[in-house]
Amino acid sequence: MAEIILIMKLKVPPVVVFLVFGVLMYALAHFLPVGYFDFFGRTYLMYGLFAIATIVGFISLVQFFRSKTTVDPTNPAKASKLVTIGLYQYSRNPMYLALLLLLLVWGLYLVNAFNVLIAAGFVMYMNRFQIIPEEKILLNLFGKEYTQYCTLVRRWF
Protein backbone atom coordinates (compact mmCIF):
# COMPACT_ATOMS: atom_id res chain seq x y z
CA MET A 1 0.00 0.00 0.00
CA ALA A 2 2.80 2.44 0.91
CA GLU A 3 4.47 1.77 -2.45
CA ILE A 4 1.26 2.72 -4.30
CA ILE A 5 1.12 6.02 -2.39
CA LEU A 6 4.78 6.72 -3.23
CA ILE A 7 4.25 6.02 -6.91
CA MET A 8 1.11 8.22 -7.03
CA LYS A 9 3.10 11.16 -5.61
CA LEU A 10 5.48 10.93 -8.54
CA LYS A 11 2.88 11.27 -11.30
CA VAL A 12 3.35 15.02 -11.86
CA PRO A 13 6.60 15.51 -13.79
CA PRO A 14 8.94 18.06 -12.19
CA VAL A 15 8.97 20.13 -15.38
CA VAL A 16 5.19 20.58 -15.06
CA VAL A 17 5.62 21.57 -11.39
CA PHE A 18 8.31 24.04 -12.50
CA LEU A 19 5.96 25.58 -15.08
CA VAL A 20 3.11 25.87 -12.56
CA PHE A 21 5.36 27.68 -10.10
CA GLY A 22 6.61 29.91 -12.93
CA VAL A 23 3.00 30.88 -13.74
CA LEU A 24 2.38 31.56 -10.05
CA MET A 25 5.42 33.86 -10.02
CA TYR A 26 4.10 35.73 -13.04
CA ALA A 27 0.66 36.10 -11.44
CA LEU A 28 2.18 37.37 -8.20
CA ALA A 29 4.33 39.92 -10.01
CA HIS A 30 1.35 41.07 -12.06
CA PHE A 31 -1.22 41.28 -9.25
CA LEU A 32 1.08 42.32 -6.40
CA PRO A 33 3.21 45.13 -7.82
CA VAL A 34 4.11 46.36 -4.30
CA GLY A 35 6.88 43.75 -4.33
CA TYR A 36 8.79 45.62 -7.03
CA PHE A 37 12.47 45.17 -6.25
CA ASP A 38 15.22 46.33 -8.59
CA PHE A 39 18.90 46.69 -7.76
CA PHE A 40 22.22 47.37 -9.42
CA GLY A 41 23.56 44.21 -11.02
CA ARG A 42 20.20 42.44 -11.19
CA THR A 43 20.61 41.78 -14.91
CA TYR A 44 24.13 40.41 -14.44
CA LEU A 45 22.95 38.17 -11.61
CA MET A 46 20.06 37.00 -13.76
CA TYR A 47 22.34 36.06 -16.68
CA GLY A 48 24.88 34.45 -14.35
CA LEU A 49 22.27 32.28 -12.66
CA PHE A 50 20.83 31.37 -16.05
CA ALA A 51 24.24 30.23 -17.25
CA ILE A 52 24.82 28.19 -14.09
CA ALA A 53 21.35 26.61 -14.31
CA THR A 54 21.88 25.68 -17.95
CA ILE A 55 25.29 24.16 -17.30
CA VAL A 56 24.16 22.25 -14.20
CA GLY A 57 21.04 20.93 -15.95
CA PHE A 58 22.91 19.87 -19.08
CA ILE A 59 25.81 18.20 -17.27
CA SER A 60 23.52 16.34 -14.87
CA LEU A 61 21.47 14.96 -17.77
CA VAL A 62 24.62 13.94 -19.65
CA GLN A 63 25.87 12.10 -16.56
CA PHE A 64 22.63 10.12 -16.37
CA PHE A 65 22.74 9.26 -20.07
CA ARG A 66 26.40 8.17 -19.82
CA SER A 67 25.51 5.95 -16.86
CA LYS A 68 22.73 4.42 -18.99
CA THR A 69 20.07 4.85 -16.33
CA THR A 70 16.63 6.42 -16.48
CA VAL A 71 16.02 10.16 -16.32
CA ASP A 72 12.28 9.61 -15.88
CA PRO A 73 11.43 11.27 -12.54
CA THR A 74 7.98 9.70 -12.46
CA ASN A 75 9.44 6.18 -12.35
CA PRO A 76 12.69 6.06 -10.34
CA ALA A 77 12.21 2.30 -9.86
CA LYS A 78 13.60 1.93 -13.40
CA ALA A 79 17.00 3.20 -12.22
CA SER A 80 19.69 0.71 -13.13
CA LYS A 81 22.61 2.52 -11.56
CA LEU A 82 23.21 5.01 -8.77
CA VAL A 83 24.95 8.07 -10.24
CA THR A 84 27.41 9.47 -7.69
CA ILE A 85 30.07 11.08 -9.88
CA GLY A 86 30.49 14.56 -11.31
CA LEU A 87 27.86 17.00 -10.08
CA TYR A 88 26.26 14.19 -8.10
CA GLN A 89 29.22 14.35 -5.69
CA TYR A 90 27.92 17.75 -4.55
CA SER A 91 24.15 17.52 -4.96
CA ARG A 92 21.83 14.53 -4.99
CA ASN A 93 19.41 16.52 -7.17
CA PRO A 94 21.26 18.80 -9.58
CA MET A 95 18.46 18.61 -12.16
CA TYR A 96 16.00 19.98 -9.60
CA LEU A 97 18.60 22.51 -8.49
CA ALA A 98 18.81 23.73 -12.11
CA LEU A 99 15.01 24.17 -12.16
CA LEU A 100 15.16 26.13 -8.90
CA LEU A 101 17.87 28.40 -10.33
CA LEU A 102 15.72 29.00 -13.41
CA LEU A 103 12.81 29.99 -11.15
CA LEU A 104 15.10 32.45 -9.38
CA VAL A 105 16.12 33.86 -12.77
CA TRP A 106 12.45 34.22 -13.67
CA GLY A 107 11.82 35.98 -10.36
CA LEU A 108 14.69 38.40 -11.07
CA TYR A 109 13.30 39.05 -14.53
CA LEU A 110 9.86 39.80 -13.07
CA VAL A 111 11.45 42.19 -10.53
CA ASN A 112 9.24 41.14 -7.62
CA ALA A 113 10.86 40.29 -4.29
CA PHE A 114 7.93 38.14 -3.17
CA ASN A 115 8.74 35.61 -5.89
CA VAL A 116 11.47 34.28 -3.61
CA LEU A 117 8.65 32.90 -1.45
CA ILE A 118 7.23 31.04 -4.42
CA ALA A 119 10.68 29.63 -5.22
CA ALA A 120 10.87 28.45 -1.60
CA GLY A 121 7.46 26.85 -2.11
CA PHE A 122 8.90 25.00 -5.12
CA VAL A 123 11.64 23.58 -2.89
CA MET A 124 9.10 22.53 -0.26
CA TYR A 125 6.84 20.91 -2.86
CA MET A 126 9.71 19.08 -4.55
CA ASN A 127 11.05 17.81 -1.23
CA ARG A 128 7.66 16.50 -0.11
CA PHE A 129 6.14 15.16 -3.30
CA GLN A 130 9.11 14.28 -5.50
CA ILE A 131 12.42 13.90 -3.69
CA ILE A 132 11.35 12.05 -0.53
CA PRO A 133 9.33 9.46 -2.50
CA GLU A 134 12.26 9.08 -4.93
CA GLU A 135 14.65 8.59 -2.04
CA LYS A 136 12.51 5.83 -0.54
CA ILE A 137 12.43 3.99 -3.86
CA LEU A 138 16.18 4.44 -4.39
CA LEU A 139 16.83 3.18 -0.86
CA ASN A 140 14.86 0.03 -1.69
CA LEU A 141 16.81 -0.40 -4.94
CA PHE A 142 20.34 0.40 -3.77
CA GLY A 143 20.20 -0.14 0.00
CA LYS A 144 23.39 0.52 1.93
CA GLU A 145 25.13 2.15 -1.05
CA TYR A 146 22.36 4.77 -1.25
CA THR A 147 22.37 5.32 2.53
CA GLN A 148 26.11 6.04 2.42
CA TYR A 149 25.63 8.35 -0.54
CA CYS A 150 22.93 10.29 1.34
CA THR A 151 25.22 10.80 4.33
CA LEU A 152 28.00 12.18 2.12
CA VAL A 153 26.02 14.36 -0.30
CA ARG A 154 23.42 17.02 0.47
CA ARG A 155 19.95 16.94 -1.06
CA TRP A 156 20.10 20.28 -2.90
CA PHE A 157 23.56 21.87 -2.59
KAJO-V985982 format. One record per residue. N is the residue number from 0. RES is the residue in one small letter. PSI is psi in whole degrees, 0 to 359 (NA if undefined). Layout:
((N,RES,PSI) (N,RES,PSI))
This chain:
((0,m,316) (1,a,324) (2,e,322) (3,i,318) (4,i,317) (5,l,313) (6,i,322) (7,m,327) (8,k,338) (9,l,15) (10,k,339) (11,v,113) (12,p,141) (13,p,329) (14,v,323) (15,v,317) (16,v,316) (17,f,314) (18,l,320) (19,v,314) (20,f,326) (21,g,319) (22,v,319) (23,l,321) (24,m,318) (25,y,314) (26,a,317) (27,l,315) (28,a,325) (29,h,318) (30,f,351) (31,l,68) (32,p,352) (33,v,348) (34,g,8) (35,y,128) (36,f,102) (37,d,150) (38,f,160) (39,f,130) (40,g,0) (41,r,316) (42,t,318) (43,y,319) (44,l,318) (45,m,311) (46,y,323) (47,g,313) (48,l,324) (49,f,316) (50,a,315) (51,i,315) (52,a,317) (53,t,315) (54,i,313) (55,v,314) (56,g,315) (57,f,310) (58,i,319) (59,s,323) (60,l,316) (61,v,319) (62,q,325) (63,f,316) (64,f,319) (65,r,328) (66,s,354) (67,k,48) (68,t,168) (69,t,145) (70,v,11) (71,d,106) (72,p,348) (73,t,353) (74,n,68) (75,p,346) (76,a,344) (77,k,355) (78,a,130) (79,s,346) (80,k,145) (81,l,118) (82,v,118) (83,t,12) (84,i,171) (85,g,228) (86,l,335) (87,y,358) (88,q,342) (89,y,334) (90,s,133) (91,r,344) (92,n,58) (93,p,333) (94,m,318) (95,y,326) (96,l,318) (97,a,319) (98,l,319) (99,l,316) (100,l,321) (101,l,324) (102,l,321) (103,l,322) (104,v,315) (105,w,317) (106,g,320) (107,l,320) (108,y,320) (109,l,348) (110,v,46) (111,n,117) (112,a,330) (113,f,346) (114,n,340) (115,v,325) (116,l,323) (117,i,321) (118,a,321) (119,a,323) (120,g,323) (121,f,315) (122,v,314) (123,m,315) (124,y,312) (125,m,318) (126,n,311) (127,r,313) (128,f,351) (129,q,303) (130,i,312) (131,i,315) (132,p,321) (133,e,315) (134,e,321) (135,k,320) (136,i,316) (137,l,326) (138,l,319) (139,n,323) (140,l,316) (141,f,355) (142,g,234) (143,k,322) (144,e,318) (145,y,322) (146,t,316) (147,q,317) (148,y,317) (149,c,328) (150,t,336) (151,l,332) (152,v,133) (153,r,159) (154,r,314) (155,w,301) (156,f,NA))
